[in-house]
Amino acid sequence: MRRRPHSPTSARLWFLLLALGGRLAAAQADVKLLPVAAPAYTPELGFILAAGGVMTWNGDVGNVSLPRSSLTVTAGAGTVGAFLLQTRLNAFVLSDSVRFLVPLDVRDQPDHYFGVGLSQSLTRALGADTTAMRRTWWNIEPTLLRQVAGPLYVGAVVQISGTHVRDASAGVLADQAFQRHGPTIINTGVGLTLQVDTRDVPINAWKGLLVSATLTGFGAALGANTTWYALTLDYRQYLQLGRPGSTLAWQVKYRAALGDAPWSELTQVGTPFDLRAYRWGQHRERTGVTALLEYRFMLPFPSESLWSHLGAAAWLGVGALSSTLVPDFSSVLPAAGVGLRVELLRRVTVRLDVGFGRESRAVYFNFLEAF
């Protein structure tokens, strides 16, 4: 596979696009560090100023093509009084026979809870007396994967998350699902994951596929408030259309929360990592499925050109929720959107996405692709 080398002009492009950001090449060999900043808007956070950086290291050894490890960090503050921190570590070691993936999210924000089920989330009026609350929540989910044979990986996952609600409105306090588990919830779980991964570059694939299944169990013995299980099935495929950088990608993702799952851990549809068009946390139920089709396009200029680091994306998607294991498609959440892509480092992009849904819209700034 021919990979486009990184050009320092990508940082200049980011300066031109956002007037914020900079580039720093680390002194250590094969380590690259780039800070960036950008504005964004989401329904739940209002207008945001987000700043952070991306670091990559290692990669190809001699004639052997290996994925580069990466660490992204984003911190931001919103006009509604929200604060967020998000990091993503993707480490590929021992010639990619071992993978260590660590997503971390921390938020403190004014929030809204619409209840459980699509019928409630679509009809309950947004308001200070009906849905409002302030919520602090966090989630960290380290996963260790070991290559078994070829593209087959097996591994273990640990998930630690929590939610603390204060200043809940009368409508939130009267909700039965909220009353059952209360304003403070701790989840600690361990699980197993199985993956078949043929993607050329896991953090930004142009071709290949990923099929994964993860089952995680939570219980009092591990420090959780309740006993429940989460099953996640994820299928992604990437098709290179003609030249490198022109990619048709699609994803179907299914998640079911089984047992005494608290309201905060039910499956959510309409997030910055799937439909990208709805208020994060508005639509939740035991079972959810999303299907997305996305076209990604990097401009066809020589790699040394400034414009070769600029691209775009467009997607269509749909989501469905259900109280049973079988998704209910009688009422769905549609989504469509377009986005800007800027390649900061080789195959490491930052995205600015604008999504439109069912009486909803959102603008997201984030590192790496949504899937």
Buried (B, 14 or more C-beta within 10 A) or exposed (E): EEBBEBBEBBBBBBEEBBEBBEBEEEEEEEEBBBBBBBBBBBBBBBEBBBBBBBBBBBBEEEEEEBBBBBBBBBBBBBEBEBBBBBBBBBBBEEEBEBBBBBBBBBBBBBBBBBBBBBEBBBEBEEEEEBBBBBBBBBBBBBBBBEBEEEBEBEBBBBBBBBBBBEEBBEBBEEBEBBEEBEBEBBBBBEBEBBBBBBBBBBBBBBBBBBBBBBBBBBBEEBEBBBBBBBBBBBBBBBBBEEEBBBBBBBBEBBBBBBEBBBBBBBBBBBBBBBBBBBBBBBBBBBBBBBBBEBBBBBBBEEBEEBEBBBBBBBBBBBBBBBEEEEBBEEEBBEBBBBBBBBBBBBBBBBBBBBBBBBEBBBBBBBBBBBB
